[in-house]
């Protein structure tokens, strides 16, 4: 019986691997969905809450804060009565749009 070739071994990821950072951020609850909805333009908190039907207010608030801290979202306070908060993508998070497009394309071809 012929022997199968051994798969090429990959070197371990360096401790400061940028891939690990972006994967950790994207793996956070609701992160990809938030990016998806904000691609169309700025959204208020209440709009995102309705878009993400199953997310709690607390979880959404925490996730938006984390994404803002990482430079993925811009938070704008709109002076009105009562004040409103609007979220939008930053140039950094816009760089992920081709990845979201690819995910959508694959998702459409997966069995449901």
N, C-alpha and C positions, 0 to 999 in steps of 0.2 A: 504494500500500500504506500503510495507516495506521501511524503510528509508535507504538511501544509507549511508555507513560510510563516515565520513569526511576524506579527504585526510590528511595524516600526514603533519604537518607544518614543514618546514625547518627553521632552525635558519637563521637569516640574515647573509650575508657574512661579514666577518670582514673587516674593512677599508683597511687593508694592504693585502688583499686576493691575493695570487699569481695567482689564476685562472684569475682574472680580468686583471692582467698585460699581461699574455700570450694571452688572448682573444683580448685585445686591439691591441696588436702587429699583430696578425694573421688577424685581421679584416681590417688592412690597405690595401689600394688598391695595388693589384698585389703581395702581400707578399707570399701567398701560391703558386702562379704560379712561382715566382722566386725560391722558395725553391724546387719546383718540377723539374725545369730545371737544377738546380745546383746539384741535387742528382747524376747525371751521371758523374759529375766532374767539374773542374773549367771552367768558361766561361768568355770571354771578354765582355765588355760593348756592343759592336756592335752585338755580337751573341745573347745576351739577348734581345736587341732591336728588332732583327729579330724574335726571338722566340715569343715574346709578341707583335704580330703585331699591336695591337691597342693602345699601350701605347706611350705616348709622351716622348721625351727625358727628359724634365724637371721633369715629374712625376717619371720616372724610376730613374733618378739621386737622387731625394729626397728620394725615397723609399729605395734605396740601402744605402744611408747615414744613414737613421734611423735604418735599419737592422744592419748595421755595428756598430753604437753606442750602440745597445743593445746586441752586442756580437754574433749575428746570422751569420754574414758574415765576411770573411777575404778579405781585399782588397790588392792586390799585384801589384806594379808598375813594369812592365817589361821594362828594359832599352833597347830600340830599337829606330830606327829613322823612324817615330815618336814614342815616348813612348806609351806603351799600358797598360791598366789596366785590371786585371783579378780578378774575384770574385770567392770565394769558400765557402763552408759550414764550419762552425766551429764544434767542437765536441758537443757543446750545441745544435746547430740547427740539427745535425745528430740525436739527440734524438727524433726529431719529425718525423723521417722517418716511423716508424710503424703507426703513425696517418695518414700520407699521403697514405700509403698502404691501410688502412681501408677506407679512403675517396674514393680512386680509386675503391675499391671493391664495395662499396655501389653505387657509380656513374654508374658503369657498369650495375647495376640492376635497376636503375631508368628509368622510361619511358622517351623517348626523345621527 
